Amino acid sequence: MKKQRNVPMMLAMVLAWSVYYTVSKLMVDRTGSAYAAGFLLRSFALIFLTVQLCLDGSLPQLFRQGRGIWTLLLIGVFGFLLDLFANLGYASGSLSTGTALLKTDVLMVNLVTVLLYRQKLYATDWLGTGIMLAGVLLVLGVDLEGLRFSVTDLFFLASAACVTANAFLIKGAQTRWNAQADMISYYNNLVVLLLFGASTLARGDLRELGETGPGFWALAALGGLAQTGIYFFYYRNLRRSEVWIVKLWLLLMPVVSCFIGAVFLRESLRWSKLLGIAVVLLGAGIILLRTRLHPQD
């Protein structure tokens, strides 16, 4: 019953993340800068997060985090680094290689789960994970034959490592310091916002925002709202479920993004993407059958 109650939260998380990445791509195109886009999206997210804390009366708790505040600040630093390393990788590497390497965070989470947390993952768990990853690469249109690796591709692996570390840091803040999801969200967003703001100002990327065109600020607000939704659902899911389970649900994000692109951006659904969606769902089905395949647990 508990798992069934978690399903709507997981689906909402996937939807929020899909909307955020769609809007983020559009914002980068409109601003011409990943740094400016990140700064604006986080700025609107800060507004929504502040309103949320004011409405539920928990704003004063921001100043009552005790020693756990250092973990919250570290989460924000890793949140910035995962974006920075990905951007550095894309600046000198290929899209296909980067897309493939960034997805290795799922495998990293599985390894950390087994080696450090001593939790058991069955062969069917690894099989389902591998099948889902293969399906995601098909959905994203990654050309495996055209993959070429260079030293700068290590930035992608560094980004995936930061994503992995951040997930376990968030889980640790919740279990060790009993930090509330909304407190982690606020500190994470604030730190990332400040670092994005400093980077954007240093690069001078805010100078051209006067020529962004109609609907720009509404789009930025939508992205900020989607980012707030990510914080709300992702952190609560991490509290309720194991990190590796949450990460597997996030593999559904490219599937949702495909349909968003087809409906709102008039992108075509090629047969390879449809095949990839079927493969992702096959892998998910294997993992969902975990309790039946291993009834002793």
C-alpha positions as CSV (number, residue, x, y, z in Angstrom):
1,M,0.0,0.0,0.0
2,K,2.9,2.3,0.9
3,K,4.5,1.8,-2.5
4,Q,1.2,2.5,-4.2
5,R,0.9,5.8,-2.4
6,N,4.5,6.7,-3.6
7,V,3.6,6.3,-7.3
8,P,1.8,9.7,-7.7
9,M,4.7,11.4,-5.9
10,M,7.2,9.7,-8.3
11,L,5.2,10.5,-11.4
12,A,4.8,14.2,-10.2
13,M,8.6,14.3,-9.8
14,V,9.2,13.0,-13.3
15,L,6.8,15.5,-14.7
16,A,8.2,18.4,-12.9
17,W,11.7,17.5,-14.0
18,S,10.6,17.0,-17.6
19,V,9.0,20.4,-17.7
20,Y,12.0,22.0,-16.1
21,Y,14.5,20.6,-18.7
22,T,12.2,21.6,-21.5
23,V,11.9,25.2,-20.2
24,S,15.6,25.3,-19.4
25,K,16.5,24.4,-23.0
26,L,14.2,27.1,-24.3
27,M,15.7,29.6,-21.8
28,V,19.2,28.8,-22.8
29,D,18.2,29.4,-26.5
30,R,16.5,32.7,-25.6
31,T,19.4,34.0,-23.5
32,G,22.3,32.5,-25.3
33,S,23.8,31.6,-21.9
34,A,23.4,28.5,-19.7
35,Y,24.6,30.7,-16.8
36,A,22.1,33.4,-17.3
37,A,19.3,30.9,-17.8
38,G,20.3,29.1,-14.6
39,F,20.4,32.3,-12.7
40,L,16.9,33.4,-13.8
41,L,15.3,30.0,-13.2
42,R,16.7,29.8,-9.7
43,S,15.7,33.4,-9.0
44,F,12.1,32.6,-9.7
45,A,12.4,29.4,-7.8
46,L,13.5,31.4,-4.8
47,I,10.4,33.5,-5.0
48,F,8.1,30.5,-5.1
49,L,10.0,28.8,-2.3
50,T,9.8,31.9,-0.1
51,V,6.1,32.2,-0.7
52,Q,5.7,28.5,0.2
53,L,7.5,28.8,3.5
54,C,5.6,32.0,4.3
55,L,2.2,30.3,3.7
56,D,3.0,27.3,5.9
57,G,4.7,29.4,8.6
58,S,8.0,27.6,8.4
59,L,10.2,30.5,7.2
60,P,11.7,31.0,10.7
61,Q,13.0,27.5,10.6
62,L,15.6,28.5,8.1
63,F,17.7,29.9,10.9
64,R,17.3,26.9,13.2
65,Q,19.2,24.2,11.3
66,G,22.1,23.9,13.8
67,R,25.2,21.9,12.7
68,G,23.2,20.4,9.8
69,I,23.4,23.7,8.0
70,W,26.9,22.7,6.7
71,T,25.4,19.7,5.0
72,L,22.7,21.9,3.5
73,L,25.3,24.3,2.1
74,L,27.4,21.4,0.8
75,I,24.3,20.2,-1.1
76,G,24.0,23.5,-2.8
77,V,27.7,23.5,-3.8
78,F,27.3,20.1,-5.3
79,G,24.1,21.3,-7.0
80,F,26.1,24.0,-8.7
81,L,29.1,21.8,-9.6
82,L,26.9,19.2,-11.3
83,D,25.7,21.9,-13.7
84,L,29.1,23.5,-14.1
85,F,30.9,20.2,-15.0
86,A,28.2,19.3,-17.5
87,N,28.5,22.7,-19.1
88,L,32.3,22.4,-19.3
89,G,31.9,19.0,-20.9
90,Y,29.5,20.2,-23.5
91,A,31.7,23.2,-24.2
92,S,34.5,21.0,-25.6
93,G,32.8,17.6,-26.1
94,S,30.0,16.1,-28.1
95,L,26.3,16.0,-27.2
96,S,26.0,12.2,-27.7
97,T,29.0,11.4,-25.5
98,G,27.8,13.8,-22.8
99,T,24.3,12.4,-22.8
100,A,25.5,8.9,-22.4
101,L,28.1,9.6,-19.7
102,L,25.7,11.8,-17.6
103,K,23.4,8.8,-17.4
104,T,26.1,6.8,-15.6
105,D,24.9,8.4,-12.3
106,V,22.3,5.6,-12.1
107,L,25.0,2.9,-12.2
108,M,27.0,5.0,-9.6
109,V,24.1,5.1,-7.3
110,N,23.7,1.3,-7.6
111,L,27.4,0.8,-6.8
112,V,27.2,3.1,-3.8
113,T,24.1,1.3,-2.6
114,V,25.8,-2.1,-2.7
115,L,29.4,-1.2,-1.6
116,L,28.9,1.5,1.0
117,Y,25.4,1.0,2.2
118,R,25.6,-2.8,2.1
119,Q,22.1,-3.2,0.5
120,K,21.4,-6.2,-1.7
121,L,20.6,-5.7,-5.4
122,Y,19.6,-8.7,-7.4
123,A,20.7,-9.6,-10.9
124,T,17.2,-8.7,-12.1
125,D,17.7,-5.2,-10.6
126,W,20.9,-4.7,-12.6
127,L,19.3,-6.2,-15.7
128,G,16.3,-3.9,-15.4
129,T,18.6,-0.9,-14.8
130,G,20.7,-1.8,-17.9
131,I,17.6,-2.2,-20.1
132,M,16.2,1.1,-18.9
133,L,19.5,2.8,-19.6
134,A,19.6,1.3,-23.1
135,G,16.0,2.5,-23.7
136,V,16.9,6.0,-22.5
137,L,19.8,6.2,-25.0
138,L,17.5,5.2,-27.8
139,V,14.9,7.8,-26.7
140,L,17.6,10.5,-26.6
141,G,18.9,9.5,-30.0
142,V,22.5,8.8,-28.8
143,D,24.7,7.5,-31.7
144,L,26.7,4.8,-29.9
145,E,28.8,4.1,-33.0
146,G,29.7,7.8,-33.3
147,L,30.9,8.1,-29.6
148,R,34.4,9.5,-29.3
149,F,36.0,10.0,-25.9
150,S,38.5,12.7,-24.9
151,V,40.0,13.9,-21.7
152,T,37.4,16.6,-21.4
153,D,34.7,14.0,-21.3
154,L,35.8,13.4,-17.7
155,F,33.8,16.5,-16.9
156,F,30.6,14.5,-17.7
157,L,31.7,11.8,-15.3
158,A,32.4,14.4,-12.7
159,S,28.9,15.8,-13.1
160,A,27.4,12.4,-12.8
161,A,29.5,11.8,-9.6
162,C,28.2,15.1,-8.2
163,V,24.6,14.1,-8.9
164,T,25.2,10.8,-7.1
165,A,26.9,12.5,-4.1
166,N,24.1,15.0,-3.8
167,A,21.4,12.4,-3.7
168,F,23.1,10.6,-0.8
169,L,23.8,14.0,0.9
170,I,20.2,14.9,0.8
171,K,19.2,11.5,2.1
172,G,21.8,11.8,4.9
173,A,20.6,15.3,5.8
174,Q,17.1,13.9,6.2
175,T,18.1,10.9,8.3
176,R,21.0,12.2,10.3
177,W,19.9,15.8,10.9
178,N,16.2,15.3,10.4
179,A,16.3,18.2,7.9
180,Q,12.9,18.9,6.3
181,A,12.6,18.7,2.6
182,D,11.6,22.4,2.3
183,M,14.7,23.5,4.3
184,I,17.0,21.5,2.1
185,S,15.3,23.0,-1.0
186,Y,15.7,26.5,0.1
187,Y,19.4,26.3,1.0
188,N,20.2,24.3,-2.1
189,N,18.5,26.8,-4.4
190,L,20.0,29.8,-2.6
191,V,23.5,28.5,-2.8
192,V,23.2,27.6,-6.5
193,L,21.5,30.9,-7.2
194,L,24.4,32.9,-5.6
195,L,27.0,30.8,-7.5
196,F,25.1,31.2,-10.8
197,G,24.7,34.9,-10.1
198,A,28.4,35.4,-9.5
199,S,29.3,33.4,-12.7
200,T,26.8,35.3,-14.8
201,L,27.9,38.7,-13.6
202,A,31.6,37.8,-14.1
203,R,30.8,36.7,-17.7
204,G,28.5,39.7,-18.4
205,D,25.8,37.4,-19.6
206,L,22.9,39.6,-18.4
207,R,23.6,42.4,-20.8
208,E,21.4,41.1,-23.6
209,L,18.2,40.3,-21.6
210,G,16.4,43.4,-22.9
211,E,16.1,41.6,-26.3
212,T,14.6,38.4,-25.2
213,G,11.2,38.7,-26.9
214,P,7.6,38.2,-25.8
215,G,6.7,35.6,-23.2
216,F,10.2,35.4,-21.9
217,W,9.5,36.2,-18.2
218,A,6.4,34.0,-18.2
219,L,8.6,31.2,-19.4
220,A,11.2,31.9,-16.7
221,A,8.5,31.9,-14.1
222,L,7.2,28.5,-15.4
223,G,10.8,27.1,-15.2
224,G,11.1,28.5,-11.6
225,L,7.8,26.8,-10.7
226,A,8.9,23.5,-12.2
227,Q,12.2,23.8,-10.3
228,T,10.2,24.3,-7.1
229,G,8.2,21.2,-8.0
230,I,11.4,19.2,-8.4
231,Y,12.5,20.2,-4.9
232,F,9.1,19.4,-3.4
233,F,8.7,15.9,-4.9
234,Y,12.3,14.8,-5.3
235,Y,13.3,15.4,-1.7
236,R,10.2,13.8,-0.3
237,N,10.7,10.8,-2.5
238,L,14.3,10.5,-1.3
239,R,12.9,10.5,2.3
240,R,10.4,7.7,1.5
241,S,12.4,5.5,-0.8
242,E,15.9,4.2,-1.5
243,V,18.1,6.5,-3.6
244,W,18.5,3.9,-6.4
245,I,14.7,3.5,-6.7
246,V,14.2,7.2,-7.1
247,K,17.0,7.4,-9.7
248,L,15.3,4.6,-11.7
249,W,12.1,6.5,-11.8
250,L,14.0,9.5,-13.1
251,L,14.9,7.4,-16.2
252,L,11.3,7.9,-17.2
253,M,12.0,11.6,-17.6
254,P,13.2,11.4,-21.3
255,V,10.0,9.5,-22.1
256,V,7.8,12.2,-20.7
257,S,10.0,14.9,-22.4
258,C,9.4,13.2,-25.7
259,F,5.6,13.6,-25.4
260,I,6.0,17.2,-24.1
261,G,8.1,18.0,-27.2
262,A,5.7,16.3,-29.5
263,V,2.6,18.1,-28.1
264,F,4.0,21.6,-27.3
265,L,7.1,21.9,-29.5
266,R,5.9,20.0,-32.5
267,E,8.8,17.6,-32.4
268,S,8.4,14.3,-34.3
269,L,8.3,10.9,-32.5
270,R,10.5,8.7,-34.7
271,W,10.3,5.0,-34.6
272,S,13.6,4.8,-32.7
273,K,12.2,7.0,-29.9
274,L,9.0,4.8,-29.7
275,L,11.2,1.7,-29.6
276,G,13.3,3.3,-26.8
277,I,10.1,4.1,-24.8
278,A,9.1,0.5,-25.1
279,V,12.5,-0.7,-23.9
280,V,12.5,1.7,-20.9
281,L,9.1,0.4,-19.9
282,L,10.3,-3.2,-20.3
283,G,13.2,-2.5,-17.9
284,A,10.9,-0.8,-15.4
285,G,8.5,-3.8,-15.5
286,I,11.4,-6.1,-14.6
287,I,12.2,-4.0,-11.5
288,L,8.6,-3.6,-10.5
289,L,8.3,-7.4,-10.5
290,R,11.1,-7.5,-7.8
291,T,8.9,-8.7,-5.0
292,R,7.4,-11.5,-7.1
293,L,10.7,-12.6,-8.5
294,H,12.3,-12.7,-5.1
295,P,9.4,-13.5,-2.7
296,Q,11.7,-14.4,0.2
297,D,12.1,-10.6,0.8
